[in-house]
C-alpha cells in the first residue's frame, strides 16, 4: 500500500498543470478503450442551489486561510455557535480543492461560478474543469420549513446558458471562448406520471437545443422519483435505465450529454446500463455522508461494475479533511489502495494532523450507506454478497452484514425508521404526517445532492 505523506496533502497551487483539461483526456480515453481505468472525479459544490444557509457545510473543516470575518450580534449567538461556514469560507475551500489538482470537475452554482471562474479566473491554468448547475428542479428546493420537495418534481431553470458562460444575459460569441464555465449539470426526476414526465422532457428538449446552438456541454442527472411512483423499489434501477436510454435514443451525438449522473442501484443495474453503449459514460452521485467506508466502497464498486465518473458533494463537504479525503478517492480509483486500506490511511492522516475524526476507526470501517446496501431502492435490501469485508469473514446478504455491524434490524443508520411504509418496504406517503415527511425529504435530498 502506498505510504501517505501527510505534509503533501495541501492546497499548493499547481503551476505546472497542463492547460488541457483532464476531463477531456479521460473521456477520450474511456471511449477509445473500454478497459481503461481512467476515472473522473467531480466535487459537487453546488448545494447553494438547494439548501441555502446550510449549503457550505459544517465549520469543522476550514481552508488554511482560516475563518472569514462575520458580524454576529453577541446577544444572539457567537460565531462559534453558528455551525455553518459562510460563503467566503466555502469559496476558500473550493480554491484549495482546485489548487490540489486531483478532481477533474468542480461543480458550482451559477453565482459561485461567476465569482471564481469569471471574475477570478481560478481555472485558467488548472486542468480542473469548472461546471455549473444549469437547472434547479423543485425537488431540490430544500429551504428550511418549506414544503416544496413534497410535491412531484417540476422543471425550473434559474440561470441561463449565457449567464453561466459569460455572466450576463447575452454572450459575445464571435471568439467562441467564454470566461465562465462551458459545462453544466441538467437534472431530470422522472416520477412515472405521464404529464409530469412529458413536461420535464419538453424542458430538457428546449435546453438541449439551446445548448447545441451555443456549443454548451452538459451532463445529465437522472434521479429516482421524489414521490410515490407506484414502482416496486427493487425495480427502480430498471425504470431509470429504460428512461435514460429511451430519452437519449432520439438525440443525436451533437446534443447528447457527455456523461450521466445517477443513483447507484447496485451491480446489475450499473452493468446493464454501462455495457449498453460504449459512447455512454455512466457516473454516480455520492448520496448522504455516511461512514468513510461507505464513500470509499461506493466509488470502488461503482467503478468495478462500469461507472467511470463519481460526483461527491456531501461526502466530501462533510469530511474531516477534504483534501485528504479526495486523495483517498483518487488512490482507490487508480487501483493503488483498497477501500479498507484507504479508510485506515485516511485516519492516519487525521491523526498525523491532530484532527479529531467524526467516529472511531472501527465505526468508520462499517458499511451503512443505502447506496451500498440495496439494489433498486433505499426501501429494500438486495441479496448481494459483501466480499472482503473489513469487519470480518462473515459472508451473506448486504442486509445481514450491515445489521450485524451496526446493530440494526430493518433500517440502516442512514435511513431513519420513523416514517410509515407499505408492505413492500417503500414509503407510505399517504400515511405520513408533516414531521415524518420532513424527515423523509431531508434524507432523500441529502442522497440526491451528496
Residue pairs with C-beta under 8 A, 6 or more apart in sequence:
1 336
1 337
1 341
1 345
2 331
2 336
2 337
2 345
4 324
4 327
4 345
4 348
4 349
6 324
6 348
6 349
6 352
6 353
9 100
9 321
9 323
9 324
9 327
9 349
10 64
10 100
10 323
11 63
11 64
11 95
11 96
11 97
11 99
11 100
11 323
12 99
12 100
13 99
14 99
14 100
14 101
14 125
14 126
14 127
15 125
17 101
17 125
17 126
17 127
18 127
19 125
19 127
20 127
21 104
21 127
21 128
21 129
22 40
22 104
22 127
22 128
22 129
23 40
23 104
23 105
23 129
23 183
24 129
25 38
26 38
26 39
26 40
26 104
26 308
27 40
27 258
27 259
27 281
29 36
29 38
30 36
30 38
30 281
30 308
31 278
31 279
31 281
34 278
37 333
37 334
37 335
38 308
39 303
39 308
39 309
39 310
39 333
39 334
40 104
40 105
40 259
40 283
40 308
40 309
40 310
41 102
41 103
41 104
41 105
41 309
41 310
41 312
41 326
41 329
41 330
41 333
42 103
42 104
42 105
42 106
42 107
42 131
42 283
42 309
42 310
42 311
42 312
43 94
43 97
43 103
43 105
43 106
43 107
43 311
43 312
43 313
43 316
43 326
44 107
44 285
44 286
44 311
44 312
44 313
44 316
44 449
44 450
45 90
45 93
45 94
45 97
45 106
45 107
45 108
45 112
45 313
45 317
46 107
46 108
46 109
46 112
46 132
46 133
46 185
46 313
46 449
47 54
47 55
47 313
47 314
47 317
47 449
47 450
48 55
48 56
48 87
48 109
48 111
48 112
49 55
49 109
49 133
49 136
49 140
49 158
50 136
50 140
50 141
50 142
50 445
50 449
51 142
51 143
51 445
51 449
52 142
52 143
52 144
53 84
53 144
54 84
54 144
55 90
56 84
56 85
56 86
56 87
56 89
56 90
56 317
57 84
57 85
57 90
57 314
57 317
57 318
58 83
58 84
58 85
58 318
59 67
59 82
59 83
59 84
59 85
59 89
60 320
61 93
61 319
61 320
61 321
61 322
62 85
62 89
62 92
62 93
63 89
63 92
63 93
63 95
63 96
64 96
65 92
67 79
67 89
68 86
68 88
68 89
68 92
70 79
70 82
70 86
72 78
72 79
72 82
85 93
87 112
90 112
91 112
91 115
91 116
93 322
94 106
94 108
94 112
94 116
94 122
95 116
95 122
96 322
96 323
97 103
97 106
97 316
97 322
97 323
97 326
98 106
98 122
98 123
98 126
98 128
99 126
100 323
100 326
100 327
101 126
101 127
101 128
102 326
102 327
102 329
102 330
103 128
103 326
104 127
104 128
104 129
105 128
105 129
105 130
105 131
105 183
105 311
106 123
106 128
106 129
106 130
106 131
107 131
107 132
107 133
107 185
107 311
107 313
108 116
108 117
108 130
108 131
108 132
108 133
108 181
109 132
109 133
109 159
110 132
110 133
110 158
110 159
110 163
110 164
113 130
113 131
113 132
113 164
113 180
113 181
114 163
114 167
114 180
116 122
116 123
116 130
117 123
117 130
117 179
117 180
117 181
118 166
118 167
118 179
118 180
119 167
121 179
122 130
123 129
123 130
129 181
129 183
130 180
130 181
130 183
131 181
131 183
131 184
131 185
131 219
132 159
132 164
132 180
132 181
132 183
132 184
132 185
133 159
133 184
133 185
133 187
134 157
134 159
134 161
134 164
134 184
134 185
134 186
134 207
134 218
135 155
135 156
135 157
135 158
135 185
135 186
135 187
135 203
135 207
136 156
136 157
136 158
136 187
137 153
137 154
137 155
137 156
137 187
137 188
137 189
137 200
138 148
138 149
138 151
138 153
138 154
138 156
139 148
139 149
139 152
139 153
139 189
139 223
139 226
139 445
139 448
140 149
140 187
140 445
140 448
140 449
141 148
141 149
142 148
142 149
142 441
142 442
142 445
142 449
149 226
149 441
149 444
149 445
150 227
150 437
150 441
151 227
152 191
152 193
152 196
152 226
152 227
153 189
153 191
153 196
153 200
153 226
153 227
154 196
154 199
155 199
155 200
155 203
155 204
157 203
157 207
160 169
161 184
161 210
161 211
161 214
161 216
162 168
162 169
162 170
162 171
162 214
163 169
163 180
164 180
164 181
164 182
164 184
164 216
165 171
165 178
165 179
165 180
165 181
165 182
165 214
165 216
166 172
166 178
166 179
166 180
167 179
167 180
171 178
171 214
173 214
176 215
182 215
182 216
182 217
183 216
183 217
183 218
183 219
183 258
184 211
184 216
184 217
184 218
184 219
185 218
185 219
185 221
185 261
186 204
186 207
186 218
186 219
186 220
186 221
186 257
187 220
187 221
187 222
187 223
188 200
188 201
188 204
188 220
188 221
188 222
188 223
188 247
189 200
189 222
189 223
189 224
189 225
189 226
190 197
190 200
190 222
190 225
190 229
190 239
190 240
190 243
191 197
191 225
191 226
191 227
191 229
192 225
192 229
192 230
192 231
192 239
193 229
197 243
201 247
204 247
207 218
208 218
208 251
208 255
209 255
210 216
211 217
211 218
211 255
212 254
212 255
217 258
218 257
218 258
219 257
219 258
219 259
219 260
219 261
219 283
219 309
220 244
220 257
220 259
220 260
220 261
221 260
221 261
221 262
221 285
222 240
222 243
222 244
222 247
222 260
222 261
222 262
223 262
223 263
223 285
223 448
224 236
224 240
224 263
224 377
225 231
225 236
226 444
227 429
228 426
228 427
228 429
228 430
229 236
229 239
231 239
232 376
232 380
232 424
232 426
233 374
233 376
233 377
233 378
233 379
233 380
233 424
233 425
233 426
234 374
234 375
234 376
234 377
234 380
234 382
235 376
236 265
236 376
236 377
237 265
237 266
237 268
237 269
237 272
237 375
237 376
238 269
238 272
240 262
240 263
240 265
240 269
241 269
241 272
241 273
244 260
244 262
244 273
245 273
245 276
245 277
248 256
248 257
248 280
253 279
258 281
259 281
259 282
259 283
259 308
259 309
260 273
260 280
260 281
260 282
260 283
260 309
261 283
261 284
261 285
261 309
261 311
262 273
262 282
262 283
262 284
262 285
263 284
263 285
263 287
263 371
263 447
264 270
264 284
264 285
264 287
264 298
264 301
264 302
264 307
264 371
264 372
265 374
265 375
265 376
265 377
266 374
266 375
266 376
266 382
266 384
267 301
267 304
267 305
267 375
267 384
268 375
269 375
269 376
270 282
270 284
270 302
270 305
270 306
270 307
271 305
271 306
273 280
273 282
273 306
274 280
274 282
274 305
274 306
274 307
274 308
275 306
281 308
281 309
282 306
282 307
282 308
282 309
283 307
283 308
283 309
283 310
283 311
284 298
284 299
284 302
284 307
284 309
284 310
284 311
284 371
285 310
285 311
285 312
285 313
285 447
285 448
285 450
286 295
286 298
286 310
286 311
286 312
286 313
286 314
286 315
286 316
286 450
287 298
287 314
287 315
287 369
287 370
287 371
287 446
287 447
287 448
287 450
288 314
288 315
288 369
288 370
288 414
288 443
288 446
288 447
289 314
289 315
289 318
289 446
290 315
290 368
290 369
290 413
290 414
291 359
291 363
291 364
291 365
291 366
291 367
291 368
291 369
292 319
292 325
292 342
292 343
292 346
292 347
292 364
293 339
293 340
293 343
293 364
293 365
293 366
293 367
293 390
294 315
294 367
294 368
294 369
294 371
294 372
294 414
295 312
295 315
295 325
295 329
295 369
296 328
296 329
296 332
296 339
296 342
296 343
297 339
297 367
297 369
297 372
298 310
298 369
298 371
298 372
299 310
299 312
299 329
299 332
299 333
299 339
300 332
300 333
300 338
300 339
301 372
302 310
303 310
303 333
310 329
310 333
311 450
312 329
312 450
313 449
313 450
314 446
314 449
314 450
315 325
315 450
316 322
316 325
316 326
316 450
317 450
319 325
320 350
320 355
320 356
320 357
320 358
321 349
321 350
321 353
321 355
324 346
324 349
324 350
324 353
325 346
328 337
328 342
328 343
328 345
328 346
329 342
331 337
331 342
331 345
332 338
332 339
332 342
337 345
338 388
340 365
340 388
340 390
343 361
343 364
343 365
343 390
344 361
344 365
347 357
347 361
347 364
350 356
350 357
357 364
358 364
365 390
365 391
366 391
366 402
366 405
366 406
367 373
367 386
367 389
367 391
367 398
367 401
367 402
367 405
368 402
368 405
368 406
368 412
368 413
368 414
369 412
369 414
370 378
370 412
370 414
370 415
370 447
371 447
372 398
373 381
373 382
373 398
373 399
373 402
373 412
374 380
374 381
374 382
374 398
375 382
375 384
376 382
377 425
377 426
378 415
378 443
378 447
379 421
379 424
379 425
379 426
379 427
380 424
380 425
380 426
381 397
381 398
381 399
382 397
382 398
382 399
383 397
383 398
383 399
384 397
384 398
385 395
385 396
385 397
385 398
386 395
386 396
386 398
386 401
387 395
389 395
389 401
391 401
391 404
391 405
394 400
394 401
394 404
402 408
402 412
403 409
406 412
406 413
410 417
411 417
414 443
415 443
416 439
416 443
418 436
418 439
419 427
419 428
419 432
419 436
419 437
419 439
419 440
420 427
420 428
420 431
420 432
420 436
421 427
421 428
422 428
427 440
429 437
432 440
